[in-house]
Amino acid sequence: MAHQQLPSQSAIVGTEEHEQEAIDELIALLPISQCLVHPVHRLYQNFWCPITVLPNVITFQRHFKAKDKDIVLISHPKSGTTWLKALVFSVVNRSHLDISNTPLLTSNPHEVIPFIEHKPWSDLDGLAEPRLLATHIPYLSLPKSIKESNCQIIYICRNTLDTVVSSWHFLVEAAQLMDEQVWSLEEHFETCCQGQILFGPFWEHMLGYWKESLERPSKVLFLKYEDLKEDIGGQLKKLADFVGLPFTKEEEGGGVIEEIAKMCSLKTLKDLEANGSSKLPGTTFEKRSFFRKGEVGDWTNHLTPSMVDRLNSIMQEKITPFGLQFKTR
C-alpha cells in the first residue's frame, strides 16, 4: 500500500510545483508600480497587489471552495477592517462567548479571523461553521465559488480622506520598524490619487461591492465606517439581521448590544495586552499599529485644502454618479 501511495503523492507535489512556476511566470509579466510604494506592487486584473501576497491571492482565487455558511469580511485597507472583524466575531459567536471569555481578550482580531491572502488557506476546512474569513481582494477577482455560493459578504468602507491619512501612518510605521525608506504624506497622497495603493484603485474597490450590494442585498451587506461611529447599536442590529442571527428582545433589554460595542471599541481593544507591541504572526506589523485614532475627520489635521479638493474631485467623478457618498465629519 505504501508503495502505491508514493507515486500519487509525488504527482501531487509535482503538480503544485508546476503551478507555482506558472504563477511566478505570470507575475513576472505583470505591470509594475512606478510610484513610491513598498513592497513593489503588480497590476493584476486591474488592481495593484503587493508581490508579497500576490501568489497567495492567485492560488486562493483559483482553488478556494466557499461553503454556503461562510461569512467573508472584505474591505480596502485601513477602512475599519480590524473593528469589523471584532464586531462580526462577537455577533456571530455571542451564544457561547461573552465579554468574559471572548478570544478577543487574548488575541488580535486579525488572529481570530484570518486574512486568506496572508496565510496558507488549506487549514480552513477545520474551522467551525459559519467560517469567518477576510480578504482585501476586489469583487471581480474573488474566487468564483464565493460569488456563486450562498455565502455572505460583509463589506466596510470609509471616507477616502481619512483612509489616505490612516494608511500613511500605518505604512510609515511599518517602514520604520524594518529600517526602510519613509515617504512623505505628499508622496503617499499622490500614489493614492493614481490608484497604486494597496489593492487599489480604491474607487474601483468600493464600487465593485457597492453595485453588488444593490443588486443582491441578501448576498452583500455594505457598511460605512462613519455610520458605525454614529450609530453602533443600529448598525450591529443590521449586521445581526443580515447573518440570520437577530438580537432577541431579551438580548436588547439585557444590554448585549452595548456590551459588544464596548468590548469591540477602539479604546478597549487598544488597551488590551494582546494588542501591544508584539508582531502579528506572519507579518512585519506590530499589533498595536492597527489601533491609532479611528476618528472621523482626522484628515483635517493632515491634508491641505488643495489635497482635499483634488481627492474630492476624483471621488465625485468616480463614485458619486453611482449614488455612493460619504459623510466627512
Contacts in CASP RR format, 6 or more apart in sequence:
PFRMAT RR
TARGET T0000
AUTHOR 0000-0000-0000
METHOD contacts of the structure
MODEL  1
MAHQQLPSQSAIVGTEEHEQEAIDELIALLPISQCLVHPVHRLYQNFWCP
ITVLPNVITFQRHFKAKDKDIVLISHPKSGTTWLKALVFSVVNRSHLDIS
NTPLLTSNPHEVIPFIEHKPWSDLDGLAEPRLLATHIPYLSLPKSIKESN
CQIIYICRNTLDTVVSSWHFLVEAAQLMDEQVWSLEEHFETCCQGQILFG
PFWEHMLGYWKESLERPSKVLFLKYEDLKEDIGGQLKKLADFVGLPFTKE
EEGGGVIEEIAKMCSLKTLKDLEANGSSKLPGTTFEKRSFFRKGEVGDWT
NHLTPSMVDRLNSIMQEKITPFGLQFKTR
19 59 0 8 1.000
20 55 0 8 1.000
23 55 0 8 1.000
23 58 0 8 1.000
23 59 0 8 1.000
24 55 0 8 1.000
26 58 0 8 1.000
27 42 0 8 1.000
27 44 0 8 1.000
27 51 0 8 1.000
27 54 0 8 1.000
27 55 0 8 1.000
27 58 0 8 1.000
30 42 0 8 1.000
30 43 0 8 1.000
30 44 0 8 1.000
31 42 0 8 1.000
31 43 0 8 1.000
32 40 0 8 1.000
32 41 0 8 1.000
32 42 0 8 1.000
32 43 0 8 1.000
33 40 0 8 1.000
33 41 0 8 1.000
33 42 0 8 1.000
33 43 0 8 1.000
33 48 0 8 1.000
33 196 0 8 1.000
34 196 0 8 1.000
35 187 0 8 1.000
35 190 0 8 1.000
35 191 0 8 1.000
35 194 0 8 1.000
35 196 0 8 1.000
36 181 0 8 1.000
36 183 0 8 1.000
36 187 0 8 1.000
36 188 0 8 1.000
36 191 0 8 1.000
37 191 0 8 1.000
37 196 0 8 1.000
37 197 0 8 1.000
37 198 0 8 1.000
38 171 0 8 1.000
38 175 0 8 1.000
38 180 0 8 1.000
38 181 0 8 1.000
39 50 0 8 1.000
39 51 0 8 1.000
39 52 0 8 1.000
40 50 0 8 1.000
40 51 0 8 1.000
41 48 0 8 1.000
41 49 0 8 1.000
41 50 0 8 1.000
41 51 0 8 1.000
41 196 0 8 1.000
41 198 0 8 1.000
42 48 0 8 1.000
42 49 0 8 1.000
42 51 0 8 1.000
42 54 0 8 1.000
43 49 0 8 1.000
44 54 0 8 1.000
44 57 0 8 1.000
44 58 0 8 1.000
44 141 0 8 1.000
45 138 0 8 1.000
45 140 0 8 1.000
45 141 0 8 1.000
46 138 0 8 1.000
46 140 0 8 1.000
46 204 0 8 1.000
47 137 0 8 1.000
47 138 0 8 1.000
47 141 0 8 1.000
47 199 0 8 1.000
47 200 0 8 1.000
47 201 0 8 1.000
47 204 0 8 1.000
47 205 0 8 1.000
48 195 0 8 1.000
48 196 0 8 1.000
48 197 0 8 1.000
48 198 0 8 1.000
48 199 0 8 1.000
48 200 0 8 1.000
48 201 0 8 1.000
49 57 0 8 1.000
49 198 0 8 1.000
49 199 0 8 1.000
50 198 0 8 1.000
53 117 0 8 1.000
53 118 0 8 1.000
56 116 0 8 1.000
56 117 0 8 1.000
56 118 0 8 1.000
56 119 0 8 1.000
56 120 0 8 1.000
56 121 0 8 1.000
57 117 0 8 1.000
57 137 0 8 1.000
57 141 0 8 1.000
60 116 0 8 1.000
60 117 0 8 1.000
60 121 0 8 1.000
60 135 0 8 1.000
60 137 0 8 1.000
60 143 0 8 1.000
61 137 0 8 1.000
61 141 0 8 1.000
61 142 0 8 1.000
61 143 0 8 1.000
62 143 0 8 1.000
63 143 0 8 1.000
64 116 0 8 1.000
64 121 0 8 1.000
64 143 0 8 1.000
64 145 0 8 1.000
64 146 0 8 1.000
65 143 0 8 1.000
65 145 0 8 1.000
66 72 0 8 1.000
66 143 0 8 1.000
66 145 0 8 1.000
66 146 0 8 1.000
66 149 0 8 1.000
66 151 0 8 1.000
67 129 0 8 1.000
67 131 0 8 1.000
67 149 0 8 1.000
67 151 0 8 1.000
68 149 0 8 1.000
68 150 0 8 1.000
68 151 0 8 1.000
69 129 0 8 1.000
69 130 0 8 1.000
69 131 0 8 1.000
69 150 0 8 1.000
69 151 0 8 1.000
70 129 0 8 1.000
70 130 0 8 1.000
70 131 0 8 1.000
70 133 0 8 1.000
70 146 0 8 1.000
70 149 0 8 1.000
70 151 0 8 1.000
70 152 0 8 1.000
71 88 0 8 1.000
71 92 0 8 1.000
71 130 0 8 1.000
71 131 0 8 1.000
71 132 0 8 1.000
71 133 0 8 1.000
71 151 0 8 1.000
71 152 0 8 1.000
71 153 0 8 1.000
71 154 0 8 1.000
71 243 0 8 1.000
72 133 0 8 1.000
72 134 0 8 1.000
72 135 0 8 1.000
72 146 0 8 1.000
72 151 0 8 1.000
72 152 0 8 1.000
72 153 0 8 1.000
72 154 0 8 1.000
73 81 0 8 1.000
73 84 0 8 1.000
73 85 0 8 1.000
73 88 0 8 1.000
73 113 0 8 1.000
73 132 0 8 1.000
73 133 0 8 1.000
73 134 0 8 1.000
73 135 0 8 1.000
73 153 0 8 1.000
73 154 0 8 1.000
73 155 0 8 1.000
73 156 0 8 1.000
74 134 0 8 1.000
74 135 0 8 1.000
74 136 0 8 1.000
74 137 0 8 1.000
74 139 0 8 1.000
74 153 0 8 1.000
74 154 0 8 1.000
74 155 0 8 1.000
74 156 0 8 1.000
74 209 0 8 1.000
75 81 0 8 1.000
75 84 0 8 1.000
75 134 0 8 1.000
75 136 0 8 1.000
75 155 0 8 1.000
75 156 0 8 1.000
75 157 0 8 1.000
76 136 0 8 1.000
76 157 0 8 1.000
76 158 0 8 1.000
76 163 0 8 1.000
76 198 0 8 1.000
76 199 0 8 1.000
76 200 0 8 1.000
76 202 0 8 1.000
76 205 0 8 1.000
76 206 0 8 1.000
77 136 0 8 1.000
77 163 0 8 1.000
77 167 0 8 1.000
77 170 0 8 1.000
77 197 0 8 1.000
77 198 0 8 1.000
77 199 0 8 1.000
78 158 0 8 1.000
78 163 0 8 1.000
78 166 0 8 1.000
78 167 0 8 1.000
78 170 0 8 1.000
79 156 0 8 1.000
79 157 0 8 1.000
79 158 0 8 1.000
79 163 0 8 1.000
79 225 0 8 1.000
80 156 0 8 1.000
80 158 0 8 1.000
80 225 0 8 1.000
81 134 0 8 1.000
81 136 0 8 1.000
81 156 0 8 1.000
82 108 0 8 1.000
82 109 0 8 1.000
82 110 0 8 1.000
82 269 0 8 1.000
82 290 0 8 1.000
82 291 0 8 1.000
83 109 0 8 1.000
83 156 0 8 1.000
83 225 0 8 1.000
83 228 0 8 1.000
83 264 0 8 1.000
83 266 0 8 1.000
84 154 0 8 1.000
84 156 0 8 1.000
84 223 0 8 1.000
85 109 0 8 1.000
85 110 0 8 1.000
85 112 0 8 1.000
85 113 0 8 1.000
85 132 0 8 1.000
85 134 0 8 1.000
86 104 0 8 1.000
86 109 0 8 1.000
86 112 0 8 1.000
86 263 0 8 1.000
86 264 0 8 1.000
86 269 0 8 1.000
87 228 0 8 1.000
87 236 0 8 1.000
87 239 0 8 1.000
87 260 0 8 1.000
87 264 0 8 1.000
88 113 0 8 1.000
88 132 0 8 1.000
88 154 0 8 1.000
88 239 0 8 1.000
88 243 0 8 1.000
89 102 0 8 1.000
89 103 0 8 1.000
89 104 0 8 1.000
89 109 0 8 1.000
89 112 0 8 1.000
89 113 0 8 1.000
89 132 0 8 1.000
90 97 0 8 1.000
90 102 0 8 1.000
90 104 0 8 1.000
90 260 0 8 1.000
90 263 0 8 1.000
90 264 0 8 1.000
91 236 0 8 1.000
91 239 0 8 1.000
91 240 0 8 1.000
91 243 0 8 1.000
91 245 0 8 1.000
91 260 0 8 1.000
92 130 0 8 1.000
92 132 0 8 1.000
92 243 0 8 1.000
92 245 0 8 1.000
93 102 0 8 1.000
94 245 0 8 1.000
94 251 0 8 1.000
94 256 0 8 1.000
94 260 0 8 1.000
97 103 0 8 1.000
98 259 0 8 1.000
99 259 0 8 1.000
99 260 0 8 1.000
99 262 0 8 1.000
99 263 0 8 1.000
102 263 0 8 1.000
103 112 0 8 1.000
104 112 0 8 1.000
104 263 0 8 1.000
104 264 0 8 1.000
104 269 0 8 1.000
104 272 0 8 1.000
104 274 0 8 1.000
105 272 0 8 1.000
105 274 0 8 1.000
106 274 0 8 1.000
107 274 0 8 1.000
108 274 0 8 1.000
108 275 0 8 1.000
108 280 0 8 1.000
108 287 0 8 1.000
108 290 0 8 1.000
109 269 0 8 1.000
109 290 0 8 1.000
110 134 0 8 1.000
110 280 0 8 1.000
110 290 0 8 1.000
111 280 0 8 1.000
111 281 0 8 1.000
112 132 0 8 1.000
113 132 0 8 1.000
113 133 0 8 1.000
113 134 0 8 1.000
114 121 0 8 1.000
114 124 0 8 1.000
114 133 0 8 1.000
114 134 0 8 1.000
115 134 0 8 1.000
115 135 0 8 1.000
115 136 0 8 1.000
116 124 0 8 1.000
116 133 0 8 1.000
116 134 0 8 1.000
116 135 0 8 1.000
117 135 0 8 1.000
117 136 0 8 1.000
117 137 0 8 1.000
118 282 0 8 1.000
118 283 0 8 1.000
119 282 0 8 1.000
124 131 0 8 1.000
124 133 0 8 1.000
130 243 0 8 1.000
135 142 0 8 1.000
136 198 0 8 1.000
136 199 0 8 1.000
137 199 0 8 1.000
138 199 0 8 1.000
138 200 0 8 1.000
138 204 0 8 1.000
138 205 0 8 1.000
138 208 0 8 1.000
139 147 0 8 1.000
139 208 0 8 1.000
139 209 0 8 1.000
139 212 0 8 1.000
140 208 0 8 1.000
146 153 0 8 1.000
152 218 0 8 1.000
152 219 0 8 1.000
152 220 0 8 1.000
152 221 0 8 1.000
152 242 0 8 1.000
152 243 0 8 1.000
153 209 0 8 1.000
153 212 0 8 1.000
153 219 0 8 1.000
153 220 0 8 1.000
153 221 0 8 1.000
154 220 0 8 1.000
154 221 0 8 1.000
154 223 0 8 1.000
154 239 0 8 1.000
154 242 0 8 1.000
154 243 0 8 1.000
155 209 0 8 1.000
155 213 0 8 1.000
155 220 0 8 1.000
155 221 0 8 1.000
155 222 0 8 1.000
155 223 0 8 1.000
156 223 0 8 1.000
156 224 0 8 1.000
156 225 0 8 1.000
156 228 0 8 1.000
157 205 0 8 1.000
157 206 0 8 1.000
157 209 0 8 1.000
157 210 0 8 1.000
157 222 0 8 1.000
157 223 0 8 1.000
157 224 0 8 1.000
157 225 0 8 1.000
158 166 0 8 1.000
158 224 0 8 1.000
158 225 0 8 1.000
158 226 0 8 1.000
158 326 0 8 1.000
159 225 0 8 1.000
159 226 0 8 1.000
159 296 0 8 1.000
159 297 0 8 1.000
159 299 0 8 1.000
159 326 0 8 1.000
159 327 0 8 1.000
159 328 0 8 1.000
160 192 0 8 1.000
160 202 0 8 1.000
160 203 0 8 1.000
160 311 0 8 1.000
160 315 0 8 1.000
160 326 0 8 1.000
161 297 0 8 1.000
161 299 0 8 1.000
161 303 0 8 1.000
161 308 0 8 1.000
161 311 0 8 1.000
161 312 0 8 1.000
161 328 0 8 1.000
162 225 0 8 1.000
162 294 0 8 1.000
162 295 0 8 1.000
162 296 0 8 1.000
162 297 0 8 1.000
162 298 0 8 1.000
162 299 0 8 1.000
163 202 0 8 1.000
164 188 0 8 1.000
164 189 0 8 1.000
164 192 0 8 1.000
164 299 0 8 1.000
164 303 0 8 1.000
164 311 0 8 1.000
165 185 0 8 1.000
165 298 0 8 1.000
165 299 0 8 1.000
165 301 0 8 1.000
165 302 0 8 1.000
165 303 0 8 1.000
166 292 0 8 1.000
166 293 0 8 1.000
166 294 0 8 1.000
166 298 0 8 1.000
167 188 0 8 1.000
167 192 0 8 1.000
167 197 0 8 1.000
167 198 0 8 1.000
168 185 0 8 1.000
168 188 0 8 1.000
168 189 0 8 1.000
168 302 0 8 1.000
169 292 0 8 1.000
170 285 0 8 1.000
170 289 0 8 1.000
170 290 0 8 1.000
170 292 0 8 1.000
171 183 0 8 1.000
171 188 0 8 1.000
172 182 0 8 1.000
172 183 0 8 1.000
173 286 0 8 1.000
173 289 0 8 1.000
174 284 0 8 1.000
174 285 0 8 1.000
174 289 0 8 1.000
175 181 0 8 1.000
175 182 0 8 1.000
175 183 0 8 1.000
176 182 0 8 1.000
177 284 0 8 1.000
177 285 0 8 1.000
177 286 0 8 1.000
178 284 0 8 1.000
185 302 0 8 1.000
185 303 0 8 1.000
189 303 0 8 1.000
189 307 0 8 1.000
189 311 0 8 1.000
191 197 0 8 1.000
192 202 0 8 1.000
192 311 0 8 1.000
193 310 0 8 1.000
193 311 0 8 1.000
193 314 0 8 1.000
195 201 0 8 1.000
195 202 0 8 1.000
199 205 0 8 1.000
201 318 0 8 1.000
203 314 0 8 1.000
203 315 0 8 1.000
203 318 0 8 1.000
203 319 0 8 1.000
204 318 0 8 1.000
206 319 0 8 1.000
206 324 0 8 1.000
207 318 0 8 1.000
207 319 0 8 1.000
207 322 0 8 1.000
207 324 0 8 1.000
209 220 0 8 1.000
209 222 0 8 1.000
210 222 0 8 1.000
210 319 0 8 1.000
210 322 0 8 1.000
210 324 0 8 1.000
211 322 0 8 1.000
212 219 0 8 1.000
212 220 0 8 1.000
213 220 0 8 1.000
213 221 0 8 1.000
213 222 0 8 1.000
221 238 0 8 1.000
221 239 0 8 1.000
221 242 0 8 1.000
223 235 0 8 1.000
223 238 0 8 1.000
223 239 0 8 1.000
224 326 0 8 1.000
224 327 0 8 1.000
225 296 0 8 1.000
226 296 0 8 1.000
226 326 0 8 1.000
226 327 0 8 1.000
227 235 0 8 1.000
228 235 0 8 1.000
229 296 0 8 1.000
230 327 0 8 1.000
232 261 0 8 1.000
233 257 0 8 1.000
233 258 0 8 1.000
233 261 0 8 1.000
234 257 0 8 1.000
236 247 0 8 1.000
236 257 0 8 1.000
236 260 0 8 1.000
236 261 0 8 1.000
237 246 0 8 1.000
237 247 0 8 1.000
237 257 0 8 1.000
240 246 0 8 1.000
240 247 0 8 1.000
247 256 0 8 1.000
247 257 0 8 1.000
251 257 0 8 1.000
262 268 0 8 1.000
266 291 0 8 1.000
266 293 0 8 1.000
266 294 0 8 1.000
269 275 0 8 1.000
269 291 0 8 1.000
270 288 0 8 1.000
270 291 0 8 1.000
274 287 0 8 1.000
275 287 0 8 1.000
275 288 0 8 1.000
275 290 0 8 1.000
275 291 0 8 1.000
276 286 0 8 1.000
276 287 0 8 1.000
276 288 0 8 1.000
277 286 0 8 1.000
277 287 0 8 1.000
277 288 0 8 1.000
278 286 0 8 1.000
278 287 0 8 1.000
279 285 0 8 1.000
279 286 0 8 1.000
279 287 0 8 1.000
280 286 0 8 1.000
280 287 0 8 1.000
280 290 0 8 1.000
296 327 0 8 1.000
296 328 0 8 1.000
296 329 0 8 1.000
297 328 0 8 1.000
297 329 0 8 1.000
299 308 0 8 1.000
299 328 0 8 1.000
303 311 0 8 1.000
315 326 0 8 1.000
319 325 0 8 1.000
END
